Amino acid sequence: MSARLDLRLPEVVELATLNTAELDPLFQEEIQVWEKRFDWDFRPSADLLRRFVQLHSLSGYALVSGQSVAGYTYFVTEGRKGLIGDFFLRSEYATSSNEMSLLGATVQGLMLVSGIRRIETQLMTIRMPLTQPLPFSQYASRYDRLFMEVDRGTIARLAPATVGHAVKFHAWAERFNEEIAHLVAAAYRGHIDSEINDQYRTIPGARHFLGNIIRYPGCGTFSAEGSVVAIDSKSGRVCGAALASTVSPTSGHITQLCILPAIRGARLGYELLRQALVRLSSLGCGTVSLTVTASNAGAIRLYESVGFRSVSTFPALVWEGF
C-alpha cells in the first residue's frame, strides 16, 4: 500500500489515484456480499472494474483509512446526467458517517461536472437508515425499492393463465428490440419509475436502457432463452415483454416486465412473468429475483401472487435542480 494511504482518519480520494492491488481486497469482500445477500455473482462486474482501474479511466472516489481502502464508488456521465454505478464499503467501515462522507463527495463531484443537471443511483449494498438525511438534501429525492426472490419449487407450481387478449408468445429476438423500446416508453409514461430512471420517459432513452441490460453485466448476463415477448395477434406488434438475465450459474433475474397500458388487467403480466420464470428454471436457476419500487403496490401484488418474497430494501436516489 502506498504511503499516500497512510491517513489517520477515513478520507475521500479520487479513485484514479489507486491501483488494482489496493482495491482488490475491497472487490473480494464485495463479491462475497453480493453472493450472500442476493445469490448474485459479482465477479464479472469486478473484473470489468479492474480493467477500467488499470487504464485509470474509472471516475469516482474511494474512502481510505490507514493502509486500507475502506470503500469506493464510481460514476459515469451521459449527456446532462450523472449515474453513480456502484457504492460499497467494507463491513468494518460501513457506518452512516462514512457512507455519507463518500456519497456526499461523489454527488458534489458530479454537481461540479459541466453540463450535469441530474444524478441518479440505486444503491443495493448501502446500509443507510430510512431516516438518514441525504447529502445536498434540498435537491434530493429518495424512492425505496424492494429486492424480491422466488424459488424453483414455487415456480414449478404456477398454473398457466388464460389471457384476456389474443396474443402469441415468442422467445426474445433482436428484431423485437425497437418495438420493445416503444413499449417501455409507453408503459412507463407517468409512472413512478420514470422519476427514478429518466430513460423510461423517451423512446431513445428506452433504446439506451435496453442496450445496457442486453450488452453489459450490471444486471447480470442477458438471457435470450429466458426472455419472452408477447405479440398482439391482430396487429402483429409487441404488446408485452419479460426480459431476463442470469446473475450466477444457479440464479436468474427479471430485468424488465412491461405490457401495453391499453391491455392491463388481462393477466398478460402474470403469464409473461410465469413463462420467463419457467424458462429460467429450466436453464438451471434455483432462484429468480427482481427489484420493484416499494410504492408500486400493483406490481408487488403481482409478484407476490407468483410467490416472490421481499428479501431487502434499498434506496434509489435522484438529485435534480441544482
BAPADREN-751861 format. One record per residue (C-alpha): residue in three letters; x, y, z; residue number from 1. Coordinates in steps of 0.2 Angstrom, whole numbers, padded with zeros to 4 digits. Example, Ala and Ser with C-alpha at 12.3 -4.5 7.8 and 13.67 -1.06 7.14 Angstrom:
BEGIN
+--------+-------+-------+-------+-----+
! residu !     u !     v !     w ! num !
+--------+-------+-------+-------+-----+
!    ALA !  0062 ! -0022 !  0039 !   1 !
!    SER !  0068 ! -0005 !  0036 !   2 !
+--------+-------+-------+-------+-----+
! end
This chain:
BEGIN
+--------+-------+-------+-------+-----+
! residu !     u !     v !     w ! num !
+--------+-------+-------+-------+-----+
!    MET !  0000 !  0000 !  0000 !   1 !
!    SER !  0007 !  0017 ! -0005 !   2 !
!    ALA !  0012 !  0030 !  0008 !   3 !
!    ARG ! -0002 !  0042 !  0002 !   4 !
!    LEU ! -0015 !  0030 !  0010 !   5 !
!    ASP ! -0007 !  0032 !  0027 !   6 !
!    LEU ! -0021 !  0043 !  0034 !   7 !
!    ARG ! -0026 !  0045 !  0052 !   8 !
!    LEU ! -0045 !  0046 !  0049 !   9 !
!    PRO ! -0055 !  0040 !  0034 !  10 !
!    GLU ! -0053 !  0052 !  0020 !  11 !
!    VAL ! -0060 !  0053 !  0002 !  12 !
!    VAL ! -0048 !  0052 ! -0013 !  13 !
!    GLU ! -0050 !  0051 ! -0031 !  14 !
!    LEU ! -0052 !  0033 ! -0037 !  15 !
!    ALA ! -0040 !  0036 ! -0052 !  16 !
!    THR ! -0026 !  0038 ! -0039 !  17 !
!    LEU ! -0027 !  0020 ! -0034 !  18 !
!    ASN ! -0022 !  0003 ! -0042 !  19 !
!    THR ! -0030 ! -0014 ! -0043 !  20 !
!    ALA ! -0019 ! -0021 ! -0030 !  21 !
!    GLU ! -0025 ! -0008 ! -0017 !  22 !
!    LEU ! -0043 ! -0011 ! -0022 !  23 !
!    ASP ! -0043 ! -0030 ! -0024 !  24 !
!    PRO ! -0047 ! -0034 ! -0006 !  25 !
!    LEU ! -0062 ! -0022 ! -0007 !  26 !
!    PHE ! -0068 ! -0031 ! -0023 !  27 !
!    GLN ! -0066 ! -0048 ! -0015 !  28 !
!    GLU ! -0077 ! -0043 !  0000 !  29 !
!    GLU ! -0090 ! -0036 ! -0012 !  30 !
!    ILE ! -0091 ! -0052 ! -0022 !  31 !
!    GLN ! -0094 ! -0061 ! -0005 !  32 !
!    VAL ! -0108 ! -0049 !  0000 !  33 !
!    TRP ! -0117 ! -0050 ! -0017 !  34 !
!    GLU ! -0117 ! -0069 ! -0016 !  35 !
!    LYS ! -0123 ! -0070 !  0002 !  36 !
!    ARG ! -0136 ! -0056 !  0001 !  37 !
!    PHE ! -0143 ! -0058 ! -0017 !  38 !
!    ASP ! -0137 ! -0075 ! -0024 !  39 !
!    TRP ! -0128 ! -0064 ! -0037 !  40 !
!    ASP ! -0110 ! -0067 ! -0045 !  41 !
!    PHE ! -0102 ! -0050 ! -0044 !  42 !
!    ARG ! -0086 ! -0057 ! -0052 !  43 !
!    PRO ! -0089 ! -0051 ! -0070 !  44 !
!    SER ! -0093 ! -0034 ! -0064 !  45 !
!    ALA ! -0077 ! -0034 ! -0053 !  46 !
!    ASP ! -0067 ! -0040 ! -0067 !  47 !
!    LEU ! -0074 ! -0026 ! -0078 !  48 !
!    LEU ! -0070 ! -0013 ! -0065 !  49 !
!    ARG ! -0052 ! -0019 ! -0063 !  50 !
!    ARG ! -0049 ! -0017 ! -0081 !  51 !
!    PHE ! -0055 !  0001 ! -0080 !  52 !
!    VAL ! -0044 !  0004 ! -0065 !  53 !
!    GLN ! -0029 ! -0002 ! -0074 !  54 !
!    LEU ! -0032 !  0010 ! -0088 !  55 !
!    HIS ! -0035 !  0024 ! -0075 !  56 !
!    SER ! -0052 !  0028 ! -0084 !  57 !
!    LEU ! -0064 !  0024 ! -0069 !  58 !
!    SER ! -0071 !  0040 ! -0062 !  59 !
!    GLY ! -0076 !  0040 ! -0044 !  60 !
!    TYR ! -0070 !  0041 ! -0026 !  61 !
!    ALA ! -0063 !  0030 ! -0013 !  62 !
!    LEU ! -0063 !  0031 !  0006 !  63 !
!    VAL ! -0046 !  0026 !  0013 !  64 !
!    SER ! -0042 !  0023 !  0032 !  65 !
!    GLY ! -0024 !  0020 !  0037 !  66 !
!    GLN ! -0017 !  0007 !  0025 !  67 !
!    SER ! -0034 !  0001 !  0019 !  68 !
!    VAL ! -0046 !  0006 !  0006 !  69 !
!    ALA ! -0062 !  0006 !  0016 !  70 !
!    GLY ! -0075 !  0009 !  0002 !  71 !
!    TYR ! -0077 !  0015 ! -0016 !  72 !
!    THR ! -0090 !  0022 ! -0028 !  73 !
!    TYR ! -0089 !  0025 ! -0047 !  74 !
!    PHE ! -0099 !  0036 ! -0059 !  75 !
!    VAL ! -0102 !  0039 ! -0077 !  76 !
!    THR ! -0109 !  0054 ! -0086 !  77 !
!    GLU ! -0122 !  0053 ! -0100 !  78 !
!    GLY ! -0126 !  0070 ! -0108 !  79 !
!    ARG ! -0134 !  0080 ! -0094 !  80 !
!    LYS ! -0135 !  0066 ! -0082 !  81 !
!    GLY ! -0123 !  0058 ! -0070 !  82 !
!    LEU ! -0125 !  0039 ! -0064 !  83 !
!    ILE ! -0117 !  0033 ! -0048 !  84 !
!    GLY ! -0115 !  0015 ! -0054 !  85 !
!    ASP ! -0109 !  0006 ! -0038 !  86 !
!    PHE ! -0106 !  0010 ! -0020 !  87 !
!    PHE ! -0098 ! -0001 ! -0007 !  88 !
!    LEU ! -0090 !  0000 !  0010 !  89 !
!    ARG ! -0081 ! -0015 !  0019 !  90 !
!    SER ! -0091 ! -0021 !  0034 !  91 !
!    GLU ! -0079 ! -0014 !  0047 !  92 !
!    TYR ! -0081 !  0004 !  0040 !  93 !
!    ALA ! -0099 !  0004 !  0035 !  94 !
!    THR ! -0105 !  0017 !  0047 !  95 !
!    SER ! -0118 !  0030 !  0042 !  96 !
!    SER ! -0105 !  0044 !  0043 !  97 !
!    ASN ! -0093 !  0035 !  0032 !  98 !
!    GLU ! -0106 !  0031 !  0019 !  99 !
!    MET ! -0112 !  0049 !  0019 ! 100 !
!    SER ! -0095 !  0056 !  0018 ! 101 !
!    LEU ! -0091 !  0045 !  0002 ! 102 !
!    LEU ! -0109 !  0048 ! -0006 ! 103 !
!    GLY ! -0108 !  0067 ! -0002 ! 104 !
!    ALA ! -0091 !  0069 ! -0011 ! 105 !
!    THR ! -0097 !  0059 ! -0026 ! 106 !
!    VAL ! -0113 !  0069 ! -0028 ! 107 !
!    GLN ! -0103 !  0085 ! -0026 ! 108 !
!    GLY ! -0090 !  0080 ! -0038 ! 109 !
!    LEU ! -0104 !  0076 ! -0051 ! 110 !
!    MET ! -0113 !  0093 ! -0047 ! 111 !
!    LEU ! -0096 !  0101 ! -0052 ! 112 !
!    VAL ! -0095 !  0092 ! -0069 ! 113 !
!    SER ! -0100 !  0105 ! -0083 ! 114 !
!    GLY ! -0117 !  0101 ! -0090 ! 115 !
!    ILE ! -0123 !  0089 ! -0077 ! 116 !
!    ARG ! -0141 !  0093 ! -0071 ! 117 !
!    ARG ! -0147 !  0077 ! -0064 ! 118 !
!    ILE ! -0139 !  0062 ! -0054 ! 119 !
!    GLU ! -0147 !  0045 ! -0052 ! 120 !
!    THR ! -0142 !  0030 ! -0042 ! 121 !
!    GLN ! -0149 !  0014 ! -0035 ! 122 !
!    LEU ! -0138 !  0008 ! -0020 ! 123 !
!    MET ! -0141 ! -0011 ! -0016 ! 124 !
!    THR ! -0127 ! -0013 ! -0004 ! 125 !
!    ILE ! -0129 !  0004 !  0006 ! 126 !
!    ARG ! -0134 !  0002 !  0024 ! 127 !
!    MET ! -0141 !  0020 !  0026 ! 128 !
!    PRO ! -0156 !  0020 !  0038 ! 129 !
!    LEU ! -0173 !  0026 !  0032 ! 130 !
!    THR ! -0171 !  0042 !  0042 ! 131 !
!    GLN ! -0153 !  0046 !  0036 ! 132 !
!    PRO ! -0153 !  0064 !  0029 ! 133 !
!    LEU ! -0146 !  0064 !  0011 ! 134 !
!    PRO ! -0131 !  0074 !  0005 ! 135 !
!    PHE ! -0137 !  0090 ! -0003 ! 136 !
!    SER ! -0155 !  0085 !  0003 ! 137 !
!    GLN ! -0163 !  0101 ! -0005 ! 138 !
!    TYR ! -0160 !  0093 ! -0022 ! 139 !
!    ALA ! -0163 !  0075 ! -0017 ! 140 !
!    SER ! -0177 !  0063 ! -0018 ! 141 !
!    ARG ! -0177 !  0045 ! -0011 ! 142 !
!    TYR ! -0188 !  0031 ! -0018 ! 143 !
!    ASP ! -0186 !  0014 ! -0008 ! 144 !
!    ARG ! -0186 ! -0002 ! -0018 ! 145 !
!    LEU ! -0188 ! -0020 ! -0014 ! 146 !
!    PHE ! -0176 ! -0034 ! -0019 ! 147 !
!    MET ! -0188 ! -0049 ! -0021 ! 148 !
!    GLU ! -0185 ! -0068 ! -0024 ! 149 !
!    VAL ! -0194 ! -0084 ! -0028 ! 150 !
!    ASP ! -0188 ! -0102 ! -0028 ! 151 !
!    ARG ! -0189 ! -0115 ! -0041 ! 152 !
!    GLY ! -0201 ! -0126 ! -0031 ! 153 !
!    THR ! -0214 ! -0112 ! -0031 ! 154 !
!    ILE ! -0211 ! -0108 ! -0049 ! 155 !
!    ALA ! -0215 ! -0127 ! -0054 ! 156 !
!    ARG ! -0232 ! -0125 ! -0045 ! 157 !
!    LEU ! -0238 ! -0110 ! -0055 ! 158 !
!    ALA ! -0253 ! -0113 ! -0066 ! 159 !
!    PRO ! -0254 ! -0105 ! -0084 ! 160 !
!    ALA ! -0266 ! -0090 ! -0085 ! 161 !
!    THR ! -0280 ! -0088 ! -0098 ! 162 !
!    VAL ! -0275 ! -0071 ! -0105 ! 163 !
!    GLY ! -0290 ! -0060 ! -0109 ! 164 !
!    HIS ! -0282 ! -0053 ! -0125 ! 165 !
!    ALA ! -0277 ! -0063 ! -0141 ! 166 !
!    VAL ! -0258 ! -0064 ! -0140 ! 167 !
!    LYS ! -0244 ! -0076 ! -0146 ! 168 !
!    PHE ! -0229 ! -0079 ! -0135 ! 169 !
!    HIS ! -0211 ! -0079 ! -0143 ! 170 !
!    ALA ! -0194 ! -0081 ! -0136 ! 171 !
!    TRP ! -0184 ! -0064 ! -0137 ! 172 !
!    ALA ! -0175 ! -0060 ! -0153 ! 173 !
!    GLU ! -0165 ! -0044 ! -0158 ! 174 !
!    ARG ! -0178 ! -0040 ! -0171 ! 175 !
!    PHE ! -0191 ! -0036 ! -0157 ! 176 !
!    ASN ! -0179 ! -0023 ! -0149 ! 177 !
!    GLU ! -0186 ! -0007 ! -0157 ! 178 !
!    GLU ! -0204 ! -0012 ! -0153 ! 179 !
!    ILE ! -0199 ! -0016 ! -0135 ! 180 !
!    ALA ! -0191 !  0002 ! -0134 ! 181 !
!    HIS ! -0208 !  0009 ! -0139 ! 182 !
!    LEU ! -0217 ! -0002 ! -0127 ! 183 !
!    VAL ! -0206 !  0003 ! -0112 ! 184 !
!    ALA ! -0209 !  0022 ! -0116 ! 185 !
!    ALA ! -0227 !  0019 ! -0117 ! 186 !
!    ALA ! -0228 !  0008 ! -0101 ! 187 !
!    TYR ! -0219 !  0020 ! -0090 ! 188 !
!    ARG ! -0227 !  0036 ! -0096 ! 189 !
!    GLY ! -0232 !  0045 ! -0079 ! 190 !
!    HIS ! -0226 !  0030 ! -0069 ! 191 !
!    ILE ! -0216 !  0032 ! -0053 ! 192 !
!    ASP ! -0201 !  0023 ! -0060 ! 193 !
!    SER ! -0199 !  0036 ! -0074 ! 194 !
!    GLU ! -0195 !  0048 ! -0059 ! 195 !
!    ILE ! -0181 !  0036 ! -0054 ! 196 !
!    ASN ! -0174 !  0032 ! -0071 ! 197 !
!    ASP ! -0177 !  0046 ! -0084 ! 198 !
!    GLN ! -0173 !  0034 ! -0099 ! 199 !
!    TYR ! -0190 !  0027 ! -0097 ! 200 !
!    ARG ! -0198 !  0044 ! -0102 ! 201 !
!    THR ! -0192 !  0043 ! -0121 ! 202 !
!    ILE ! -0190 !  0031 ! -0135 ! 203 !
!    PRO ! -0172 !  0035 ! -0137 ! 204 !
!    GLY ! -0169 !  0033 ! -0118 ! 205 !
!    ALA ! -0178 !  0016 ! -0118 ! 206 !
!    ARG ! -0167 !  0011 ! -0133 ! 207 !
!    HIS ! -0152 !  0015 ! -0122 ! 208 !
!    PHE ! -0159 !  0006 ! -0107 ! 209 !
!    LEU ! -0162 ! -0010 ! -0117 ! 210 !
!    GLY ! -0145 ! -0009 ! -0125 ! 211 !
!    ASN ! -0137 ! -0008 ! -0107 ! 212 !
!    ILE ! -0146 ! -0023 ! -0100 ! 213 !
!    ILE ! -0143 ! -0033 ! -0115 ! 214 !
!    ARG ! -0124 ! -0029 ! -0118 ! 215 !
!    TYR ! -0117 ! -0026 ! -0101 ! 216 !
!    PRO ! -0116 ! -0036 ! -0084 ! 217 !
!    GLY ! -0124 ! -0023 ! -0072 ! 218 !
!    CYS ! -0140 ! -0033 ! -0072 ! 219 !
!    GLY ! -0132 ! -0050 ! -0075 ! 220 !
!    THR ! -0129 ! -0059 ! -0092 ! 221 !
!    PHE ! -0144 ! -0056 ! -0103 ! 222 !
!    SER ! -0153 ! -0072 ! -0106 ! 223 !
!    ALA ! -0162 ! -0073 ! -0123 ! 224 !
!    GLU ! -0168 ! -0090 ! -0119 ! 225 !
!    GLY ! -0176 ! -0084 ! -0103 ! 226 !
!    SER ! -0184 ! -0069 ! -0110 ! 227 !
!    VAL ! -0202 ! -0069 ! -0118 ! 228 !
!    VAL ! -0211 ! -0057 ! -0129 ! 229 !
!    ALA ! -0230 ! -0056 ! -0132 ! 230 !
!    ILE ! -0236 ! -0051 ! -0149 ! 231 !
!    ASP ! -0254 ! -0045 ! -0152 ! 232 !
!    SER ! -0262 ! -0057 ! -0163 ! 233 !
!    LYS ! -0272 ! -0044 ! -0173 ! 234 !
!    SER ! -0259 ! -0030 ! -0175 ! 235 !
!    GLY ! -0244 ! -0041 ! -0175 ! 236 !
!    ARG ! -0235 ! -0029 ! -0164 ! 237 !
!    VAL ! -0226 ! -0031 ! -0147 ! 238 !
!    CYS ! -0238 ! -0028 ! -0133 ! 239 !
!    GLY ! -0228 ! -0035 ! -0118 ! 240 !
!    ALA ! -0211 ! -0042 ! -0113 ! 241 !
!    ALA ! -0202 ! -0050 ! -0099 ! 242 !
!    LEU ! -0183 ! -0049 ! -0101 ! 243 !
!    ALA ! -0172 ! -0059 ! -0090 ! 244 !
!    SER ! -0154 ! -0062 ! -0086 ! 245 !
!    THR ! -0143 ! -0075 ! -0076 ! 246 !
!    VAL ! -0134 ! -0067 ! -0061 ! 247 !
!    SER ! -0125 ! -0083 ! -0056 ! 248 !
!    PRO ! -0125 ! -0101 ! -0063 ! 249 !
!    THR ! -0140 ! -0105 ! -0052 ! 250 !
!    SER ! -0149 ! -0088 ! -0051 ! 251 !
!    GLY ! -0159 ! -0078 ! -0063 ! 252 !
!    HIS ! -0166 ! -0060 ! -0063 ! 253 !
!    ILE ! -0181 ! -0052 ! -0071 ! 254 !
!    THR ! -0173 ! -0036 ! -0078 ! 255 !
!    GLN ! -0189 ! -0029 ! -0086 ! 256 !
!    LEU ! -0208 ! -0033 ! -0086 ! 257 !
!    CYS ! -0220 ! -0022 ! -0095 ! 258 !
!    ILE ! -0236 ! -0023 ! -0105 ! 259 !
!    LEU ! -0245 ! -0010 ! -0116 ! 260 !
!    PRO ! -0256 !  0001 ! -0105 ! 261 !
!    ALA ! -0272 ! -0002 ! -0115 ! 262 !
!    ILE ! -0272 ! -0021 ! -0111 ! 263 !
!    ARG ! -0268 ! -0020 ! -0092 ! 264 !
!    GLY ! -0279 ! -0031 ! -0082 ! 265 !
!    ALA ! -0279 ! -0045 ! -0095 ! 266 !
!    ARG ! -0267 ! -0056 ! -0085 ! 267 !
!    LEU ! -0254 ! -0054 ! -0098 ! 268 !
!    GLY ! -0241 ! -0048 ! -0085 ! 269 !
!    TYR ! -0244 ! -0064 ! -0075 ! 270 !
!    GLU ! -0242 ! -0075 ! -0089 ! 271 !
!    LEU ! -0226 ! -0066 ! -0096 ! 272 !
!    LEU ! -0219 ! -0067 ! -0079 ! 273 !
!    ARG ! -0223 ! -0085 ! -0077 ! 274 !
!    GLN ! -0216 ! -0090 ! -0093 ! 275 !
!    ALA ! -0200 ! -0081 ! -0090 ! 276 !
!    LEU ! -0198 ! -0089 ! -0073 ! 277 !
!    VAL ! -0201 ! -0107 ! -0080 ! 278 !
!    ARG ! -0188 ! -0103 ! -0094 ! 279 !
!    LEU ! -0175 ! -0098 ! -0081 ! 280 !
!    SER ! -0179 ! -0113 ! -0070 ! 281 !
!    SER ! -0176 ! -0124 ! -0085 ! 282 !
!    LEU ! -0159 ! -0116 ! -0088 ! 283 !
!    GLY ! -0154 ! -0121 ! -0070 ! 284 !
!    CYS ! -0159 ! -0107 ! -0060 ! 285 !
!    GLY ! -0164 ! -0112 ! -0042 ! 286 !
!    THR ! -0170 ! -0094 ! -0038 ! 287 !
!    VAL ! -0175 ! -0079 ! -0048 ! 288 !
!    SER ! -0175 ! -0061 ! -0041 ! 289 !
!    LEU ! -0182 ! -0044 ! -0047 ! 290 !
!    THR ! -0182 ! -0027 ! -0040 ! 291 !
!    VAL ! -0198 ! -0016 ! -0038 ! 292 !
!    THR ! -0202 !  0002 ! -0031 ! 293 !
!    ALA ! -0210 !  0000 ! -0014 ! 294 !
!    SER ! -0224 !  0012 ! -0018 ! 295 !
!    ASN ! -0229 !  0001 ! -0034 ! 296 !
!    ALA ! -0242 ! -0008 ! -0025 ! 297 !
!    GLY ! -0250 ! -0016 ! -0040 ! 298 !
!    ALA ! -0233 ! -0023 ! -0046 ! 299 !
!    ILE ! -0230 ! -0030 ! -0029 ! 300 !
!    ARG ! -0246 ! -0039 ! -0028 ! 301 !
!    LEU ! -0242 ! -0047 ! -0045 ! 302 !
!    TYR ! -0225 ! -0053 ! -0039 ! 303 !
!    GLU ! -0232 ! -0059 ! -0023 ! 304 !
!    SER ! -0245 ! -0069 ! -0032 ! 305 !
!    VAL ! -0232 ! -0079 ! -0041 ! 306 !
!    GLY ! -0223 ! -0082 ! -0025 ! 307 !
!    PHE ! -0210 ! -0068 ! -0024 ! 308 !
!    ARG ! -0205 ! -0063 ! -0006 ! 309 !
!    SER ! -0196 ! -0047 ! -0001 ! 310 !
!    VAL ! -0178 ! -0050 !  0004 ! 311 !
!    SER ! -0171 ! -0032 !  0007 ! 312 !
!    THR ! -0175 ! -0014 !  0004 ! 313 !
!    PHE ! -0163 ! -0002 ! -0004 ! 314 !
!    PRO ! -0164 !  0016 ! -0009 ! 315 !
!    ALA ! -0165 !  0024 ! -0027 ! 316 !
!    LEU ! -0159 !  0042 ! -0026 ! 317 !
!    VAL ! -0161 !  0057 ! -0038 ! 318 !
!    TRP ! -0153 !  0074 ! -0036 ! 319 !
!    GLU ! -0160 !  0087 ! -0048 ! 320 !
!    GLY ! -0162 !  0106 ! -0049 ! 321 !
!    PHE ! -0145 !  0111 ! -0043 ! 322 !
+--------+-------+-------+-------+-----+
! end
